[in-house]
Amino acid sequence: MSKSLQRRLRVFTVVVIMIILLLTARLAWLQIYQYDYYVAKAESNRLRDIPILATRGEIKDRNGQVLATNRPGYTVSLLGLDRQKAADVIRYLSEILEIEEQEIRDKIAKQQFKSYAPIQIATDVSPEIVAQLEERRLELPGVIYETQPVREYPQQSVAAHILGYVGVIRENQYQELKHEGYRFTDIIGQSGLEATFEKYLRGQDGTLRVETNRFGNRVRELERTNPIPGNTLHLTLDLRLQVIAENALDQVIAALKEEGNEQVGKGAVVALDPNTGGILAMVSYPAFNPNTFYQDYNEIRDNPDKPEINKAIQGTYPVGSTFKLVGALAALEEGIITEKSRVVCGGVKTFFGSDRRRCYNYTAHGALNVVGALQKSCNIFFYEMGYHLGGERLSKYAKDFGFGSLVGLTDIRGEVPGLINGPETRSDFMPGDVLSAAIGQGHAITPLQLANYGAMLANGGIHYRPHLVKKITSYTGEVILEQEPEILKKLDYEQKHWEIARKGMEAVTELGGTGSSLRTLPVKVAGKTGSAEAGANKISHSLFVGYAPAEAPEIALAIVVENGGLGGDAAVPVAKMIFEAYYGEEAAESNAEM
Amino acid sequence: MTGKNRNLRKKEADFILLFCTMTLLAIGVVMVFSASYYVMQDRSDPYFHLRRQVMWAALGLVGMLFFSNYSYWKLKRWTNLFLLVSFLLLVAVFIPGIGVEIYGAKRWIGIGSLTAQPSDMAKLALVMFAAAYLSQKKIRIENFFQGPLPVLAVMGIFFLVILKQPDLGTAVVLAGTIMIVVFVAGMKIQHVFGVALCAVPLMVYLMLSEPYRLRRLLSFRDPWADPLDTGYQIIQSLYAIGPGGLFGVGLGHGRQKMYYLPEPHSDFIFAVIGEELGFIGTSSVLILFFLLFWRGFKIALSAPDAYGSLLATGITGMIGLQTLMNIGVVTGSIPVTGINLPLISSGGSSLFFTLCSIGILLNISKYTR
């Protein structure tokens, strides 16, 4: 054994010892000195938060009747999909769920970047399908089903336009809302109260912190933060009145169809509390079922009667003779007439030298004061008023009642301002056009505006903000928001003029009035009928505005039946059915209590 | 027995070497199981790697027992045959049907599920060849063309074949081991520098010829620059070792083996040890390896002849280089090269040949001048 060999071996031993010492130092650095740093790093590498969906808040009517709630539904998701088996799993899922394979692939592609969270394939799957999936479990590795809250509207299509519907967040909504913690699989309110009160109804999702392996497969569950359910909306809406109004409109329209009216099929009813502006009922006909809005979407879209449009706030109509109270109050306020002033109606009269106007069917009403003119809906009287007022003054009073501008409903979106037929809004308004305007033709007025007008007539000129939500409470019952009645405007007309107008409206429902069929109701109704020209070869729109009980108004009501005929043909029967059912049932109830 | 060897004093085999080997082997079996059961559970056989490791360990122990009782100088006569066979097998990995391709590399031969890496055998064969060649009396090591060159040339051929598989890690271990043997055999320092100088352009070429090698080299400098690709392995390894702390998270409780760590039961098993057994565990393993090398070099120093010395040097150098490189990679101290940890990693034929080599070491330890 040579000396050099021994020496060189020793060199090696020293080199090895040094390397081992360096490695030991490195390990000590990593495991002792940097321990905390690496623990934190490794945790974030491994821990993931999976959302637990919060239950959406309920929507209840003024008496606590549930209008929107949630039920458990099955959501089918993929968790930890085995790449090799993916093709088979997707094929089986496509067969069972009846979804295109490509759609499933798209969903996976869109969601897989966070593979620790389940990839949602189908929501609200029926128990039968879940049973099928369960049977074929061995062929479907990675397929899981969880119960998640599904929105349900137990009253089906009742108040559909008010409640709205929910749906999967759309791309543009997601871009806008993602910073508020929305995920692109979230269900959000898409219309109606569901949309406007989204942030109250939504609740706060909980999280489940899970430990995952590299592929995101759940290894175990760690801590859980429970979701906070959304808040409950308490509406001013009276479900009973809403149902009565929907049924009344439906029955009257069905009856008109039966009688051979081929044009009828759309309509709206709005009932307001004249003392608060609270909306008691709001019907837009036809409606849709918010439970199945997306399934029925094509049908809804293709329906010529446009069920998705809320005609109560978006439909605009020439309101016909219901407008005559404007002319009456304007003439009284302007001193053109007093209660005693009479106009002689010969059935026909010529204005501005050559404009020959007539009453309906050339009926000669004889000498009428304002109350009589309202009762008979005499056109000649109100032409006369319009003639004396002129377009500008008439428009001013129309504006006073909220026509031509938003009435202020903000609880649901979409209210339109409509238009007053007057010189301010129409550049081609000729002095003679005031005649038509005075009897309600040429305006564009929403049923909500009409109801608000009814309420202002009932309460003596107070314009309350129409609203649907009275109160919002948390799931524990704590009051989060309470909407007090808000006065937007108060008209300072002379008290006696209001009384004259009301007297006229009360006369309408008495014998000899255009709404005399309402005289037999358990309460005294005040109102005004209307028929509005709908265009050439079109049956006129049938309208009614009024309130009850006349002596102490509780409900202001506006009814529009498109192409329903004269006021008395459609709108008055609807009003009758509503008041009859509402007050009749109430009377029956209080009798039963006694 | 030849006349010369009759004078040798025979003693017991080196106990410390045997003890370290058996302890590391036992740690290996336990850690292979711990590191692999989670992943294998998903493939419906959590005990797969445990069974395989026990089988190869048992086979290796038989080999070790055999070689520790087979007088080492008798190996000389088999050297050339052994070298030839391992070369043929090494080439055979490229023949479709015999060679097995895994992850794009052709390093294995096998029938069915049984595979072996011929390069494991080739390393030992080359060490035996180098020791036998350089210990010849007629060879003058100072003469570069007579001494080092033939050995380096044969090594070079093997190096290139292994590189072609491609298996840079094993090729580097092979070259390094043979360089150690040649150096210890007495190669002149000038020659060492000369060879090293020639190796520089080769290394540069290797780095540039395969883009991934350069990326790995660069990502080693800053693994977080590219955490999902090349830096991934280092990061995941550090995420295992760091949180292990002083005492570890406990045997079987490691989390990084849950698909985060690549090859947790083979190349990155030291990271699992670091996580589950902490600094206590990693330093203990390092101490056991250190004792093993120390005994190895001691055996080389006290071997009765130059052949025994060089053989012991080569075997110890081979195991040592592989160990230090593996731990270097796992601790993020050197760039990633696929190399397993001797005696501990689940390694099949690698474990078998490592145990056979230690058997040879044990046999050399029985003889002293």
Boltz contact constraints between the chains, C-beta under 6 A:
constraints:
  - contact:
      token1: [A, 4]
      token2: [B, 186]
      max_distance: 6.0
  - contact:
      token1: [A, 5]
      token2: [B, 184]
      max_distance: 6.0
  - contact:
      token1: [A, 6]
      token2: [B, 301]
      max_distance: 6.0
  - contact:
      token1: [A, 8]
      token2: [B, 184]
      max_distance: 6.0
  - contact:
      token1: [A, 9]
      token2: [B, 184]
      max_distance: 6.0
  - contact:
      token1: [A, 9]
      token2: [B, 297]
      max_distance: 6.0
  - contact:
      token1: [A, 9]
      token2: [B, 300]
      max_distance: 6.0
  - contact:
      token1: [A, 9]
      token2: [B, 301]
      max_distance: 6.0
  - contact:
      token1: [A, 13]
      token2: [B, 297]
      max_distance: 6.0
  - contact:
      token1: [A, 16]
      token2: [B, 293]
      max_distance: 6.0
  - contact:
      token1: [A, 16]
      token2: [B, 320]
      max_distance: 6.0
  - contact:
      token1: [A, 19]
      token2: [B, 324]
      max_distance: 6.0
  - contact:
      token1: [A, 20]
      token2: [B, 286]
      max_distance: 6.0
  - contact:
      token1: [A, 20]
      token2: [B, 290]
      max_distance: 6.0
  - contact:
      token1: [A, 23]
      token2: [B, 327]
      max_distance: 6.0
  - contact:
      token1: [A, 24]
      token2: [B, 283]
      max_distance: 6.0
  - contact:
      token1: [A, 24]
      token2: [B, 286]
      max_distance: 6.0
  - contact:
      token1: [A, 26]
      token2: [B, 331]
      max_distance: 6.0
  - contact:
      token1: [A, 26]
      token2: [B, 333]
      max_distance: 6.0
  - contact:
      token1: [A, 27]
      token2: [B, 279]
      max_distance: 6.0
  - contact:
      token1: [A, 27]
      token2: [B, 282]
      max_distance: 6.0
  - contact:
      token1: [A, 30]
      token2: [B, 241]
      max_distance: 6.0
  - contact:
      token1: [A, 30]
      token2: [B, 242]
      max_distance: 6.0
  - contact:
      token1: [A, 31]
      token2: [B, 244]
      max_distance: 6.0
  - contact:
      token1: [A, 31]
      token2: [B, 245]
      max_distance: 6.0
  - contact:
      token1: [A, 31]
      token2: [B, 279]
      max_distance: 6.0
  - contact:
      token1: [A, 32]
      token2: [B, 246]
      max_distance: 6.0
  - contact:
      token1: [A, 32]
      token2: [B, 279]
      max_distance: 6.0
  - contact:
      token1: [A, 34]
      token2: [B, 242]
      max_distance: 6.0
  - contact:
      token1: [A, 35]
      token2: [B, 245]
      max_distance: 6.0
  - contact:
      token1: [A, 38]
      token2: [B, 242]
      max_distance: 6.0
  - contact:
      token1: [A, 38]
      token2: [B, 243]
      max_distance: 6.0
  - contact:
      token1: [A, 39]
      token2: [B, 243]
      max_distance: 6.0
  - contact:
      token1: [A, 42]
      token2: [B, 239]
      max_distance: 6.0
  - contact:
      token1: [A, 42]
      token2: [B, 243]
      max_distance: 6.0
  - contact:
      token1: [A, 45]
      token2: [B, 239]
      max_distance: 6.0
  - contact:
      token1: [A, 213]
      token2: [B, 258]
      max_distance: 6.0
  - contact:
      token1: [A, 213]
      token2: [B, 259]
      max_distance: 6.0
  - contact:
      token1: [A, 214]
      token2: [B, 259]
      max_distance: 6.0
  - contact:
      token1: [A, 214]
      token2: [B, 260]
      max_distance: 6.0
  - contact:
      token1: [A, 215]
      token2: [B, 259]
      max_distance: 6.0
  - contact:
      token1: [A, 219]
      token2: [B, 258]
      max_distance: 6.0
